[in-house]
Amino acid sequence: MARIDEILRQMMEREASDLHLASGSAPYLRIHGDMVKLNYKDLTPEVCQALLFEILSPPQRESFLENWDLDCSYSLKGVG
């Protein structure tokens, strides 16, 4: 199980439309237009990258590092 899976489960349970991850900040969810801070410690750049890279394929990681942008999907059984 990827470490980000728990955050994605919280998104579903709280009916969030977006997940915002940024180094130096705790994760935020967008719930009905409002930004809601999760009860997590601030993410370091390394942790932020690790959360994402854990669910990306090697070509996706390479593309992200080249372009600093990536459009992708990730499915989680029972969540979406």
MODELLER restraints for C-alpha pairs under 7 A, 6 or more apart:
rsr = mdl.restraints
at = mdl.atoms
rsr.add(forms.Gaussian(group=physical.xy_distance, feature=features.Distance(at['CA:2:A'], at['CA:54:A']), mean=6.46, stdev=0.5))
rsr.add(forms.Gaussian(group=physical.xy_distance, feature=features.Distance(at['CA:2:A'], at['CA:55:A']), mean=6.82, stdev=0.5))
rsr.add(forms.Gaussian(group=physical.xy_distance, feature=features.Distance(at['CA:3:A'], at['CA:51:A']), mean=6.36, stdev=0.5))
rsr.add(forms.Gaussian(group=physical.xy_distance, feature=features.Distance(at['CA:4:A'], at['CA:51:A']), mean=5.77, stdev=0.5))
rsr.add(forms.Gaussian(group=physical.xy_distance, feature=features.Distance(at['CA:9:A'], at['CA:79:A']), mean=6.31, stdev=0.5))
rsr.add(forms.Gaussian(group=physical.xy_distance, feature=features.Distance(at['CA:11:A'], at['CA:29:A']), mean=6.91, stdev=0.5))
rsr.add(forms.Gaussian(group=physical.xy_distance, feature=features.Distance(at['CA:12:A'], at['CA:79:A']), mean=6.48, stdev=0.5))
rsr.add(forms.Gaussian(group=physical.xy_distance, feature=features.Distance(at['CA:15:A'], at['CA:31:A']), mean=6.36, stdev=0.5))
rsr.add(forms.Gaussian(group=physical.xy_distance, feature=features.Distance(at['CA:16:A'], at['CA:29:A']), mean=5.95, stdev=0.5))
rsr.add(forms.Gaussian(group=physical.xy_distance, feature=features.Distance(at['CA:16:A'], at['CA:30:A']), mean=5.35, stdev=0.5))
rsr.add(forms.Gaussian(group=physical.xy_distance, feature=features.Distance(at['CA:16:A'], at['CA:31:A']), mean=4.39, stdev=0.5))
rsr.add(forms.Gaussian(group=physical.xy_distance, feature=features.Distance(at['CA:16:A'], at['CA:32:A']), mean=6.97, stdev=0.5))
rsr.add(forms.Gaussian(group=physical.xy_distance, feature=features.Distance(at['CA:17:A'], at['CA:30:A']), mean=5.70, stdev=0.5))
rsr.add(forms.Gaussian(group=physical.xy_distance, feature=features.Distance(at['CA:17:A'], at['CA:31:A']), mean=6.23, stdev=0.5))
rsr.add(forms.Gaussian(group=physical.xy_distance, feature=features.Distance(at['CA:18:A'], at['CA:29:A']), mean=5.71, stdev=0.5))
rsr.add(forms.Gaussian(group=physical.xy_distance, feature=features.Distance(at['CA:18:A'], at['CA:30:A']), mean=5.09, stdev=0.5))
rsr.add(forms.Gaussian(group=physical.xy_distance, feature=features.Distance(at['CA:19:A'], at['CA:28:A']), mean=5.97, stdev=0.5))
rsr.add(forms.Gaussian(group=physical.xy_distance, feature=features.Distance(at['CA:19:A'], at['CA:29:A']), mean=4.80, stdev=0.5))
rsr.add(forms.Gaussian(group=physical.xy_distance, feature=features.Distance(at['CA:19:A'], at['CA:30:A']), mean=6.56, stdev=0.5))
rsr.add(forms.Gaussian(group=physical.xy_distance, feature=features.Distance(at['CA:20:A'], at['CA:27:A']), mean=5.78, stdev=0.5))
rsr.add(forms.Gaussian(group=physical.xy_distance, feature=features.Distance(at['CA:20:A'], at['CA:28:A']), mean=5.09, stdev=0.5))
rsr.add(forms.Gaussian(group=physical.xy_distance, feature=features.Distance(at['CA:20:A'], at['CA:29:A']), mean=6.22, stdev=0.5))
rsr.add(forms.Gaussian(group=physical.xy_distance, feature=features.Distance(at['CA:21:A'], at['CA:27:A']), mean=5.06, stdev=0.5))
rsr.add(forms.Gaussian(group=physical.xy_distance, feature=features.Distance(at['CA:21:A'], at['CA:28:A']), mean=6.81, stdev=0.5))
rsr.add(forms.Gaussian(group=physical.xy_distance, feature=features.Distance(at['CA:21:A'], at['CA:48:A']), mean=6.86, stdev=0.5))
rsr.add(forms.Gaussian(group=physical.xy_distance, feature=features.Distance(at['CA:22:A'], at['CA:43:A']), mean=6.98, stdev=0.5))
rsr.add(forms.Gaussian(group=physical.xy_distance, feature=features.Distance(at['CA:22:A'], at['CA:48:A']), mean=6.77, stdev=0.5))
rsr.add(forms.Gaussian(group=physical.xy_distance, feature=features.Distance(at['CA:23:A'], at['CA:43:A']), mean=5.00, stdev=0.5))
rsr.add(forms.Gaussian(group=physical.xy_distance, feature=features.Distance(at['CA:23:A'], at['CA:44:A']), mean=5.02, stdev=0.5))
rsr.add(forms.Gaussian(group=physical.xy_distance, feature=features.Distance(at['CA:23:A'], at['CA:45:A']), mean=4.80, stdev=0.5))
rsr.add(forms.Gaussian(group=physical.xy_distance, feature=features.Distance(at['CA:23:A'], at['CA:48:A']), mean=6.07, stdev=0.5))
rsr.add(forms.Gaussian(group=physical.xy_distance, feature=features.Distance(at['CA:24:A'], at['CA:42:A']), mean=5.30, stdev=0.5))
rsr.add(forms.Gaussian(group=physical.xy_distance, feature=features.Distance(at['CA:24:A'], at['CA:43:A']), mean=5.38, stdev=0.5))
rsr.add(forms.Gaussian(group=physical.xy_distance, feature=features.Distance(at['CA:24:A'], at['CA:44:A']), mean=5.78, stdev=0.5))
rsr.add(forms.Gaussian(group=physical.xy_distance, feature=features.Distance(at['CA:25:A'], at['CA:42:A']), mean=4.27, stdev=0.5))
rsr.add(forms.Gaussian(group=physical.xy_distance, feature=features.Distance(at['CA:25:A'], at['CA:43:A']), mean=5.56, stdev=0.5))
rsr.add(forms.Gaussian(group=physical.xy_distance, feature=features.Distance(at['CA:26:A'], at['CA:37:A']), mean=6.64, stdev=0.5))
rsr.add(forms.Gaussian(group=physical.xy_distance, feature=features.Distance(at['CA:26:A'], at['CA:38:A']), mean=6.44, stdev=0.5))
rsr.add(forms.Gaussian(group=physical.xy_distance, feature=features.Distance(at['CA:26:A'], at['CA:40:A']), mean=5.45, stdev=0.5))
rsr.add(forms.Gaussian(group=physical.xy_distance, feature=features.Distance(at['CA:26:A'], at['CA:41:A']), mean=5.45, stdev=0.5))
rsr.add(forms.Gaussian(group=physical.xy_distance, feature=features.Distance(at['CA:26:A'], at['CA:42:A']), mean=4.18, stdev=0.5))
rsr.add(forms.Gaussian(group=physical.xy_distance, feature=features.Distance(at['CA:26:A'], at['CA:43:A']), mean=5.77, stdev=0.5))
rsr.add(forms.Gaussian(group=physical.xy_distance, feature=features.Distance(at['CA:27:A'], at['CA:37:A']), mean=6.17, stdev=0.5))
rsr.add(forms.Gaussian(group=physical.xy_distance, feature=features.Distance(at['CA:27:A'], at['CA:38:A']), mean=5.67, stdev=0.5))
rsr.add(forms.Gaussian(group=physical.xy_distance, feature=features.Distance(at['CA:27:A'], at['CA:40:A']), mean=6.92, stdev=0.5))
rsr.add(forms.Gaussian(group=physical.xy_distance, feature=features.Distance(at['CA:28:A'], at['CA:35:A']), mean=6.24, stdev=0.5))
rsr.add(forms.Gaussian(group=physical.xy_distance, feature=features.Distance(at['CA:28:A'], at['CA:36:A']), mean=5.37, stdev=0.5))
rsr.add(forms.Gaussian(group=physical.xy_distance, feature=features.Distance(at['CA:28:A'], at['CA:37:A']), mean=4.40, stdev=0.5))
rsr.add(forms.Gaussian(group=physical.xy_distance, feature=features.Distance(at['CA:28:A'], at['CA:38:A']), mean=5.66, stdev=0.5))
rsr.add(forms.Gaussian(group=physical.xy_distance, feature=features.Distance(at['CA:29:A'], at['CA:35:A']), mean=5.71, stdev=0.5))
rsr.add(forms.Gaussian(group=physical.xy_distance, feature=features.Distance(at['CA:29:A'], at['CA:36:A']), mean=5.18, stdev=0.5))
rsr.add(forms.Gaussian(group=physical.xy_distance, feature=features.Distance(at['CA:29:A'], at['CA:37:A']), mean=6.49, stdev=0.5))
rsr.add(forms.Gaussian(group=physical.xy_distance, feature=features.Distance(at['CA:30:A'], at['CA:36:A']), mean=6.20, stdev=0.5))
rsr.add(forms.Gaussian(group=physical.xy_distance, feature=features.Distance(at['CA:53:A'], at['CA:61:A']), mean=6.41, stdev=0.5))
rsr.add(forms.Gaussian(group=physical.xy_distance, feature=features.Distance(at['CA:64:A'], at['CA:70:A']), mean=5.50, stdev=0.5))
